[in-house]
């Protein structure tokens, strides 16, 4: 698979009735942006940016969403950072070090970086050889 970017993924989880995020950096993905604006009847407009992101299945640490939420890493590798792909998670094009917390939330992340989007769809693509297996992620 041809890649053109790295990304930072923020996986959402609930802890003590609060939304929390785990940050993980994924190296070697294909990111295709589509910048757009929706024109409103009132005469204004709003951003309608989207991205199609292709993440190779060869990137280590992936767990299905329910396994990840339950913390069911059975790899035996204590150094392996696990991650998942689920709607509502955030992605940033590029590698960033900001942690999301009560003082710096998703809105602050969007204000600081150009390409910050929420995952809206995840498709598993296993056609062809193993080198072609990937997740196709839609983000808005």
N, C-alpha and C positions, 0 to 999 in steps of 0.2 A: 504494500500500500504506500502510495506517495503521501508524504506528510509536509505540512508547511507551517506548523505552529506548535507551541506548548500551551497548556491551559492550567488554570487553577480552579479546582472544583471545591465548592462548599456544600457538604452533605448536611442536610437538616435533620435534627432529631429533637426529641422532647426530653428535658431533664427538669425535675421539680416543677412541672407545669409551665416551663418556659421553653421557647424555641432556642436551640443552640445550634452551632455549626462546627463541623470538623473540616479543616482545610487540608487538601492534598493536592500535590502538583503532579500532573500527568504529562510526560514527555512524548512528543512525536504523534500529533493528531493532525487531521485535515480539517481546517476551519474555513467555511465559505460564508461571508457576510452578505446580507442584503439590506441596505439602508433604504428606508421608505418613510413617508409621512402620510397620515390619513387626514383628509380635509373634512372639517366638520360643517354641518349645515349653518352653524352660527358664524362661519367665516374663519374660524381659527383652525389650527391643525395640531396634531399630536404625533409623536414619533411612533413608527410601526416597524422598528428594526427587528430583523430576524437573522438567525444563523442556522446552517446545517453543519453539524460537527460529526466527523467520522473518527471513532476511537477504536484502534486495533485491539482485538481480544488478547493479544500477546502482552499487553501491559499488565504486570502482576498486581495482585491484591484485590481484584474484583470479587464482590459477594452480591448475590441477589438481594433486592431491597429488604425482604423480611428477615433473611439471614443476617444482614448487616445491622438492622435495627435491634435484633436479638443478641448481637455480639457473638455470633456463632462462627468464629474463625477456627477452622480445623486444620490449617496448614502446618501448625507446629512451629512456624517461624515467628519468633517473638519480635523481630525487627521489621517484619512486613507490616506496612500501613495498609489497612483495608479501606475500601471505598465502594460506593454503589452509584447507580444512576436512577434517579427517581424524579418525578415531576415535583416542581417546587424548589429543587436544589438550584444553586447559582453557579454559573461558570464565568470566568474572566479569561479573555485571550491574553496569554503571556503568563509569566511566573510572578506572582505577587506574594508578599509576606504578611499582609494585613490579616489579623484575626478578627472575626466577627464576634462582638460581645455587646453588652448593654450600652457601652459608650460609642461604639463604632459598628453600626448595623448595615444592612443591605443598602439603605438609601445613601449612606456615606460612601460606601463602596462604589455605587453608581455615579456619585458626584466626582469621585477621584479618578476613575478610569473610563475610557471610551467604550470598550466592549465588555459590558457586564449584562448578562441576560439570565433569565430564569428558564430552566428546562421545562418544556411543554410536552415533549413526547420522546419515547425511547423505543427503537426497533432493533431487534436482534437479527443480524444479517449473516447467515452461515452458508451461503451459496459459494460454490467454488472450493478451491484448496484452502488449507488452514491459514495461509498467509493472507487470504482475502477476508477472513472472518472479522467482523467489526460490529460495533453498535452505531447506529445512525441516530443522532440526538438532534431533536428540533428544539430551538431556544428562542424566546421572545423577550 
